[in-house]
């Protein structure tokens, strides 16, 4: 499970880079702006979901270790 968590964490890092790139490409950094890139918005949602998944997996991993 540790490898999965590590892999997902790396995916979060890559998504952060992709978001930064898309924001820089369009010149729009304000998430609430109407012109904020759709791609960056969807990447942010994916990143958020991965963070939730990682937190859940870490909790399960630590519970398993404690048992």
C-alpha angles and dihedrals in degrees: 000000000000090000091052091051090049091049093049091048089054089050089054090052091050091048090052090054092048091050091050090048093050092047091049091046092054097032091228116121101158109100092202093054116111088227094054107131116264090218092056090047092053092045089052090053091050091048091050091051092049091052090053090049092049092051091050093048092048090052091050091046093051092045089052091049092050093051 
